[in-house]
Amino acid sequence: MDLKYPTVLPPNPQLKALLVFHKSDSICEVVTLACQRHQLDVTLVKSKEEALETLHKSYATAQCYHLIIIDARSTKGLDAEHIASFFEKDDALIALLDAGVNRCIAETTNLTLCSVELKQILHSIIRPHNVMSTQQALYTALHRLKEVVLITDDVLRIQYANRATERLLNMRLDEIISKPLGDIFVSDLSTISEQGKSIKEFDGILMVRRKNQESIPMHVRVVPVACIGSAPTHLIFNFDIPGGGMDFIATLPQPKEAPRGSLHSVRRCSFDVRSIASDGLRRTSLAKLTSLPLEAPITKENCSADEARLIDKVLDFLKREGLYSPQMKELRTDDPIATDLIGALLTGPSVYSSRRSSNDSIIRTGNSTRAATIVPAKMKQANPIIMELLEESLKWDFDIFKLEEITDYHPLLYLGMEMFRRFDVFATLNIDENVCKAWLAVIEAHYHKSNTYHNSTHAADVMQATGAFITQLASKDMVMDRMDEATALIAAAAHDVDHPGRSSAFLCNSNNPLAILYNDLTVLESHHAAITFKLTLGDDKFNIFKNLDKETYKSARSTIIDMILATEMTRHFEHLAKFVSVFGSEVEPRELVQSEEETSILMRRMLIKVADVSNPARPMQYCIEWARRIAEEYFMQTDEEKQRHLPIVMPMFDRATCSIPKSQIGFIEYIIQDMMHAWDGFIDMPELITCMQINYSQWKKYDEQGINTLADIMAKQPPVGNKSSSSK
């Protein structure tokens, strides 16, 4: 037969035969010789008790006998039916018996006849059984496949559907199998029915009916297969998924009655972080989160204690090597503006290794005492208004824009010194306060004032959020190590240093020297980390690490780099999935596979990620001001792309046509809301969720009222700070 499609080779084990003869005679000898002639490994027993014991031992050691021959010429000492009854205790073997894996053999002392009889058994029973055993491998592969696969019989009754089909149709398997194909397709299937009568393939667009949802068009390919004879007995349906996988299915609307999952915090008293959201928040990004592979594809069911320990080791290795790597390939929303924004944030090359801190214990329980609010002497005399404002620097409603204004656009210097003082960074680094002050001044000087968003005010805002989170952790008896508090604050202050006000995609498209230097991979974040240490190590006057020993410095450097690289948005869902898989469990992190060191890495990454994009979870007047600033920066990039005839990364971010509310709604739905719920469930800061919900509702109102432009939105806002904040 000329095979058109590849096949899976069946297993080819050493065949084993169990011969049960109550006495050694000529018949027993002939049967034994016939088995040996066909290279079977023969075991000969003489009683039913010995036969049963042999079978028990074989199954206990995961072995099996492919052929069992029982001498039924005499019931004396042997009872074939009694031995056969052993199989009744095993459903799998009953299934084999029901399938006809049995045969009566006439006794003979002729070796040739016995050998021929045995050959027929091997080819008609044992070999087909081995071939059938390969089906489980194929069905497992189909089940885990991201593509949608349906198989029907020749009259279009559904015979098989994989997991992706269940997700696409929003149906359970028992709602799909044996149903007519017309139940899931709106389109006319007569063409497929006609082509199914001969070996012809169908390729076209069909409307797929989802349960309790509107129909969607899908590109479907149908391949008829003739399992028996020449006429098709089955039809295989392949659905082309846009973007290549489950991400598309996750973006499809879910029915209102679909139950929401439960993601519990590591602390027993915290909220269900998926159930807090208001009814107004669509759970689109939650669908993405739910679709992520949050658990390693290995389970410990039905295995021994030794096997379970081995699986734990395998899981540990896999998780260390970045098992979770979901990447969003395509997003579909109701508005192309949100698509542009989220797509630009989540796509692009991204490669960096996971760096691990060598600190002993990063998350530990205990009490924390903080130094009083003290600013350097020179700053005290400069402006008492600054001192008064910094008294509130750990509150979530801290007015960073007012600090920007009254410090003459040096918020990072003043807030940074306050954070360093509060968290005892000077003593931790064994460094003079003036060195830290000089370091903050140098870092702030390398933020670009011309950027409307990625400037030192944003850096100060992220640093302030980091300080607030560290304080909240301490209040929940999850105190970070002093060195890790210091490195987290340093990473926050420097995470966007020397940002050019353009995205990594823009730098790659324009052949910017930074893109050339970093091979188009993690361009901006790599630059921020590198320039941080280049500036810091460039002069002892502001080298805050100069008094650290070699190992401590190496650990601090690794932590800072890892946290800065974690702010890259293309790996957002990967970091979120890892965090949820560990801290979203009912058990303590140390009870899971990850070590304390690894869980602390996940926590630090999520801390800086949430701080970096916390704008939608700030009080509304600050949220809107940040939205104005980031939109203006995107507008400037689009303007330059048009002027230089470069590919436009976010074409809908055109200042003449962009809807600011729609972009913010999409950002909250796809990126912010599930991350905030997960972080709140861990850290217990309900104000994050409250502010996010208020802001989301406000953006929805603006959208419904047709208030889309920056000018219209800002006209309705009270000034931030003491006056309306202007671009830097």
Residue pairs with C-beta under 8 A, 6 or more apart in sequence:
8 134
8 137
8 138
9 134
10 127
10 130
10 131
10 133
10 134
11 130
11 133
11 134
12 130
13 66
13 130
14 39
14 41
15 38
15 39
15 40
15 41
15 66
15 67
15 122
15 126
16 40
16 41
16 42
16 43
16 63
16 64
16 65
16 66
16 67
17 35
17 40
17 41
17 42
17 43
17 65
17 66
17 67
17 68
17 69
18 43
18 45
18 51
18 54
18 55
18 65
18 67
18 68
18 69
19 28
19 31
19 32
19 35
19 42
19 43
19 44
19 45
19 69
19 71
20 45
20 46
20 48
20 51
20 68
20 69
20 70
20 71
20 78
20 83
21 27
21 28
21 31
21 44
21 46
21 71
22 46
22 47
22 71
22 74
22 76
22 77
22 78
23 46
24 44
24 46
26 109
27 71
27 73
27 107
27 108
27 109
28 44
28 71
30 108
30 109
30 110
30 111
30 114
31 69
31 114
31 118
32 42
32 44
33 111
33 114
34 111
34 114
34 115
34 117
34 118
35 42
35 67
35 118
36 42
37 111
37 115
37 118
38 115
38 118
38 119
38 122
40 66
40 67
43 54
43 65
45 51
45 54
46 77
47 77
47 78
48 77
48 78
48 79
48 82
48 83
51 70
51 83
52 83
52 86
55 65
55 86
58 64
58 65
66 126
66 129
67 121
67 122
67 126
69 105
70 78
70 80
70 83
70 84
71 78
72 78
72 80
73 107
87 93
87 94
87 96
87 97
88 94
96 129
101 125
101 129
103 121
103 125
105 117
105 121
106 117
108 114
108 117
139 160
142 149
142 160
142 162
143 162
143 163
144 163
144 297
145 162
145 164
146 164
146 241
146 244
146 245
146 246
147 164
147 238
147 239
147 240
147 241
147 245
148 162
148 164
148 165
148 168
148 237
148 238
148 239
148 241
149 160
149 161
149 162
149 164
149 165
149 236
149 237
149 238
149 239
150 158
150 160
150 161
150 165
150 181
150 236
150 237
150 239
151 158
151 159
151 160
151 161
151 234
151 235
151 236
151 237
152 158
152 159
152 181
152 234
152 235
152 237
153 159
153 233
153 234
153 235
154 196
154 231
154 232
154 233
154 234
154 235
156 180
156 181
156 182
156 189
156 192
156 193
156 196
156 235
157 178
157 179
157 180
157 181
158 176
158 177
158 178
158 179
158 180
158 181
158 184
159 177
159 178
159 234
160 177
161 169
161 173
161 176
161 177
164 241
164 246
164 249
165 176
165 239
166 172
166 173
166 176
167 246
167 249
167 250
167 291
168 208
168 210
168 239
168 241
168 249
168 252
169 176
169 184
169 208
169 209
169 210
169 211
170 210
170 211
170 212
170 213
170 252
170 254
170 255
170 258
171 211
175 211
176 184
181 189
181 192
182 189
183 209
184 208
184 209
185 206
185 207
185 208
185 209
186 206
186 207
186 208
186 209
186 215
187 205
187 206
187 207
189 206
191 202
191 204
192 202
192 222
192 235
195 201
195 202
195 222
195 224
196 222
196 224
196 232
196 235
197 231
197 232
198 224
198 231
198 232
199 224
199 226
199 230
199 232
200 224
201 221
201 222
201 223
201 224
202 220
202 221
202 222
203 219
203 220
203 221
203 222
204 219
204 220
205 217
205 218
205 219
205 220
206 217
206 218
206 220
207 215
207 216
207 217
207 218
208 215
208 216
208 217
208 218
208 239
209 215
210 216
210 252
211 255
212 255
212 256
212 257
213 252
213 253
213 255
216 252
218 239
218 240
219 239
219 240
220 237
220 238
220 239
220 240
221 237
221 238
221 240
222 235
222 236
222 237
222 238
223 235
223 236
223 238
224 232
224 234
224 235
224 236
225 232
225 233
225 234
225 235
225 236
226 232
226 233
227 233
227 234
241 248
241 249
242 248
242 330
242 332
243 328
243 329
243 330
244 329
244 330
245 329
246 291
247 288
247 291
247 326
247 327
247 328
247 329
247 330
247 331
248 329
248 330
248 332
249 291
250 287
250 288
250 290
250 291
251 284
251 287
251 288
251 330
251 331
251 332
251 333
252 287
253 284
254 283
254 287
260 274
260 275
260 283
260 286
261 274
261 286
261 290
262 272
262 274
262 275
263 272
263 273
263 274
263 580
263 584
263 677
263 678
263 681
264 270
264 272
264 273
264 584
264 585
264 586
264 681
265 271
265 273
265 583
265 584
265 681
265 682
265 684
266 582
266 583
266 584
266 585
266 588
266 589
266 682
267 476
267 682
267 684
270 680
270 681
270 682
270 684
271 680
271 681
271 684
271 686
272 681
273 584
273 677
273 678
273 680
273 681
273 682
274 283
274 286
274 674
274 677
276 677
276 680
276 686
276 689
277 283
277 673
277 677
277 689
277 693
278 693
278 696
278 697
280 693
280 696
280 697
280 700
281 668
281 669
281 673
281 693
281 696
282 669
284 333
284 669
284 670
285 669
285 670
285 671
285 673
285 674
286 673
286 674
288 328
288 573
288 670
288 674
289 573
289 576
289 577
289 580
289 674
291 326
292 324
292 326
292 573
292 576
292 577
293 323
293 324
293 326
293 577
294 324
294 577
294 580
294 581
294 584
295 581
296 315
296 318
296 319
296 323
298 311
298 314
298 315
298 318
299 311
300 307
300 308
300 311
300 312
303 311
312 593
315 593
316 593
316 594
319 578
319 593
319 594
319 598
320 354
320 598
322 354
322 574
324 574
324 577
324 578
324 581
325 574
326 573
326 574
326 577
327 346
327 570
327 573
327 574
328 342
328 346
328 347
328 573
329 347
330 343
331 338
331 339
331 342
331 343
331 346
331 670
332 339
333 339
333 342
333 666
333 669
333 670
335 659
335 662
335 666
336 652
337 652
337 653
337 658
337 659
337 662
337 663
337 666
338 662
338 663
338 665
338 666
338 667
338 669
338 670
339 652
339 666
340 649
340 650
340 651
340 652
340 653
341 634
341 650
341 653
341 663
341 666
341 667
342 666
342 667
342 670
342 671
344 503
344 505
344 649
344 650
345 569
345 570
345 572
345 671
346 569
346 570
346 572
346 573
347 570
348 504
348 505
348 508
348 570
349 520
349 521
349 522
349 570
350 521
350 522
350 568
350 570
350 571
351 521
351 522
352 521
352 522
352 525
352 526
352 565
352 568
354 562
354 601
355 558
355 559
355 561
355 562
356 558
356 562
356 597
356 598
356 601
357 484
357 555
357 558
357 559
357 562
357 597
357 600
357 601
358 551
358 554
358 555
358 558
359 481
359 483
359 484
359 555
359 559
359 597
359 600
360 481
361 481
361 596
362 480
362 481
362 484
362 596
362 597
362 600
362 603
362 604
363 478
363 479
363 480
363 589
363 596
363 599
363 600
363 603
364 478
364 479
364 481
365 477
365 478
365 479
366 477
366 479
367 474
367 477
367 479
368 474
368 479
370 422
370 423
370 424
370 471
371 421
371 422
371 424
373 390
373 391
373 393
373 418
373 421
373 422
374 421
375 386
375 387
375 390
375 414
375 417
375 418
375 421
376 417
376 433
376 434
376 437
379 386
379 387
379 414
379 417
380 387
383 406
383 407
385 406
386 403
386 406
386 407
386 414
389 399
389 402
389 403
389 406
390 403
390 414
390 415
390 418
392 398
392 399
393 415
393 418
393 419
393 422
393 464
393 467
394 422
394 464
394 467
394 468
394 471
395 468
396 468
396 618
396 619
396 685
396 687
396 688
396 691
397 618
397 619
397 622
398 464
398 468
399 622
399 720
399 721
400 411
400 415
400 457
400 460
400 461
400 464
400 622
401 457
401 622
401 625
401 720
401 721
401 725
402 720
402 721
402 722
403 411
403 414
403 415
403 460
404 411
404 457
404 460
404 721
404 725
404 728
405 721
405 722
405 723
405 725
406 721
406 722
407 413
407 414
409 449
409 456
409 457
409 728
410 444
410 456
411 456
411 457
411 460
412 440
412 443
412 444
412 447
412 456
412 457
412 459
412 460
412 463
412 493
413 437
413 440
413 441
413 444
415 460
415 463
415 464
416 436
416 440
416 444
416 460
416 463
416 489
416 493
417 433
417 436
417 437
417 440
419 425
419 463
419 464
419 466
419 467
419 489
420 426
420 433
420 436
420 440
420 486
420 489
421 433
422 467
423 467
423 470
423 482
423 485
423 486
423 489
424 482
425 436
425 485
425 486
425 489
425 490
426 432
426 433
426 436
428 482
428 483
428 485
428 486
429 436
429 486
429 544
429 545
429 547
429 548
430 547
430 548
431 544
431 546
431 547
435 541
435 542
435 543
435 544
435 546
436 544
438 541
438 542
439 536
439 542
439 543
439 544
440 493
441 542
442 535
442 542
443 459
443 493
443 494
443 497
443 532
443 535
444 456
444 459
446 497
446 498
446 531
446 535
447 454
447 455
447 456
447 459
447 496
447 497
447 498
447 499
448 454
448 455
448 498
448 499
448 500
448 501
449 455
449 456
449 728
450 501
450 728
451 499
451 500
451 501
451 633
451 728
452 501
452 629
452 630
452 632
452 633
452 636
452 727
452 728
453 501
453 626
453 629
453 630
453 632
453 633
454 496
454 499
454 501
454 633
455 499
455 728
456 728
457 728
458 496
459 492
459 493
459 494
459 495
459 496
459 497
460 493
461 614
461 615
462 492
462 493
462 495
462 496
462 608
462 611
462 612
462 614
463 489
463 492
463 493
463 611
465 492
465 610
465 611
465 614
466 488
466 489
466 492
466 607
466 608
466 611
467 489
469 607
469 610
469 611
469 683
469 685
470 480
470 485
470 488
470 489
470 607
472 683
472 684
472 685
473 479
473 480
473 683
474 480
476 683
476 684
480 488
483 552
483 555
483 556
484 559
484 600
484 604
486 556
487 556
487 559
487 560
487 563
488 559
488 563
488 604
488 607
488 608
490 544
490 556
490 560
491 559
491 560
491 563
491 564
491 608
492 563
492 608
492 611
494 528
494 532
494 560
494 564
495 528
495 563
495 564
495 567
495 608
495 612
496 524
496 528
496 567
497 528
497 531
497 532
497 535
498 527
498 528
498 531
499 524
499 528
500 507
500 512
500 514
501 633
501 636
501 637
502 512
502 637
502 640
503 524
503 637
503 649
504 515
504 522
504 523
504 524
505 649
506 512
506 637
506 640
506 641
506 646
506 649
507 514
507 515
507 523
507 524
508 515
508 520
508 523
509 641
509 646
509 647
509 649
510 644
510 646
512 523
514 523
514 524
514 527
515 523
517 527
518 526
518 527
522 565
522 568
524 568
525 564
525 565
525 567
525 568
526 565
528 564
529 560
529 561
529 564
529 565
532 560
532 564
533 557
535 542
536 542
536 543
536 544
536 545
537 543
537 545
540 546
545 553
545 556
545 557
548 556
559 604
562 601
562 604
562 605
563 604
563 605
563 607
563 608
564 608
566 575
566 604
566 605
566 608
566 609
567 608
567 609
567 612
569 671
572 609
572 671
572 675
575 602
575 605
575 606
575 609
576 606
576 674
576 675
576 678
578 602
579 602
579 603
579 605
579 606
579 678
579 682
580 678
582 589
582 592
582 594
582 599
582 602
583 589
583 599
583 602
583 603
583 678
583 681
583 682
584 678
584 681
585 592
589 596
589 599
590 596
590 599
592 599
594 602
603 682
606 675
606 678
606 679
606 682
609 675
610 675
610 676
610 679
613 671
613 672
613 675
614 688
615 622
615 623
615 626
615 627
615 630
616 623
616 664
616 667
616 668
616 672
616 691
616 692
616 695
616 696
617 623
617 672
617 676
617 688
617 689
617 691
617 692
617 695
618 626
618 691
618 695
619 691
620 691
620 694
620 695
620 698
621 717
621 718
621 720
622 720
623 691
623 695
624 695
624 698
624 713
624 714
624 717
625 717
625 720
625 725
627 660
627 663
627 664
627 713
628 660
628 710
628 713
628 714
629 727
631 653
631 658
631 660
631 663
631 710
632 710
632 727
634 650
634 653
635 653
635 654
635 655
635 658
637 649
637 650
637 653
638 648
638 649
638 650
638 651
638 653
638 654
638 655
639 655
640 646
641 647
641 648
641 649
642 648
652 658
653 663
655 710
658 708
658 709
659 703
659 708
660 702
660 708
660 709
660 710
660 713
661 699
661 700
661 702
661 703
661 707
661 708
661 713
662 703
662 708
664 695
664 699
665 696
665 699
665 700
665 703
668 692
668 695
668 696
668 699
672 692
673 692
673 696
676 688
676 689
676 692
677 689
679 685
679 688
680 686
680 688
680 689
702 708
702 713
707 713
707 716
714 724
719 725
